[in-house]
């Protein structure tokens, strides 16, 4: 999730908010002294950025993050975005039951396999588009990208309400709606860096808690709507969320000035090195992380899709299955707040151990689902699963900062989200296929618990690799210092010898 990206030159809204810089030749000495005093007085929430339109050699302007004001409105808009996008995705288990009843038949042996592809494609496409969305956000800006994405998502969801078979639903809901959500979601995180620096951690926590709040409430709303108005009309009601999301995108007023383009043609497109940053792949720790996280996620989304149907089959149609999603949502919100604070006290890449613990617990809880023959047991499982799900999500960005540094973190997270799309997409259909063939979800949930444990074990290598890298860099730095010292000594000796020879020749 890229934070603090800049807007292109063509966005007039961004220009309005950039403090005008006085050219260097027109500045009086007194004004320059006042500017210097202001630079010293202001605190950490200051970023030095190049002036937007001045000629080369002109003075740089000081950008001060508002740390509030209109930023609180932007925060609420971003919170609505996070909640509506992932609230709908996390509550797909409720829609899954309705899709089976609406489009399925008793003679269809692959019904759950085919139906689960709808939700899997949708979740997978949100992550798959992340690297592409980063480029669009850099080129077009947060506001245009977010509003356009929400409009596309609205069209996809509205079109899904008129679909009468699963085939077109793959395209309208799984691709069009999901791509729109992806383009609307990522700018909501980028824009926060325009308004906050000191409070960015707090604001990010509040924004990501939006998905938990929607996950708590939306299952009950969807169940009531599906019962009263049916699947098609329920999707049309959900379109209201996307319409509000589109309006929320208009609040993303950019503030950060634009870095001047180095291209001779003056093109608005960023250079290729900004779009595809290969520096992140030079880090072995990041390569392990980028492999271990997707490997752990093959079973991650399975409970969100199939748990509701499993509860119906084991405890009956009248079971209060929505409570389970509510439990996941509540403890996920709590987990983000708790482990976000805990991560601040864990040094460096050792934060990875929190993620390892999360995957171990999530994997074990997935395996425990078939063993719960009492509904209260399932509630306990979902409470623990949600708590460590929140831990996994909230420390992803801090780990990326530790592995690749602040300059490359946006690309690092974008590529990781893209890699996560594959397991998030194929996991639930595989579980549905196993249910159709074996007549029970038991094996599917047992197998869903294995990838998180394997992925967590792989992540344990990262602290060791990073410690070895730091030792090697320290040794190389020490050797360089010794070489520099030796050269200085040799240079001083050479100078002394030259002075002695000069003195002898004079005598």
Secondary structure, DSSP 8 states (H G I E B T S, - for coil): ---S----TT-HHHHHHS-----GGG--HHHHHHHHHHHHHS-SSEEEE--SS--TT---EEEE--SSTHHHHHHHHHHHHHHHHHHHHHTHHHHHHHHHHHH--TT-TTHHHHHHHHHHHHHHHHHHTHHHHHHHHHHH-HHHHHHHHHHHHHHHHHHHTT--SHHHHHHIIIIIIHHHHHHHHHHHHHTHHHH-STTHHHHHHHHHHHHHHHHHHHHHHHHHHHHHHHHHHHHHHHHHHHHHHHHHHTT----S-------TT--SS--HHHHS-GGGGG-HHHHHHHHHHHHHTTTTTHHHHHHHHHHHHHH-TTS-THHHHHHHHHHHHHHHHHHHHHHTTS-GGGGHHHHHHHHHHHHHHHHHGGG--SHHHHHHHHHHHHHHHHHHHHTHHHHHHHHH-GGGHHHHHHHHHHHHHHHHHHHHHHHHHHHHHHSSSHHHHHHHHHHHHHHHHHHTHHHHHHHHHHHHHHHHHHHHHHHHHHHHHHHHHHHHHHHHHHHHHH-
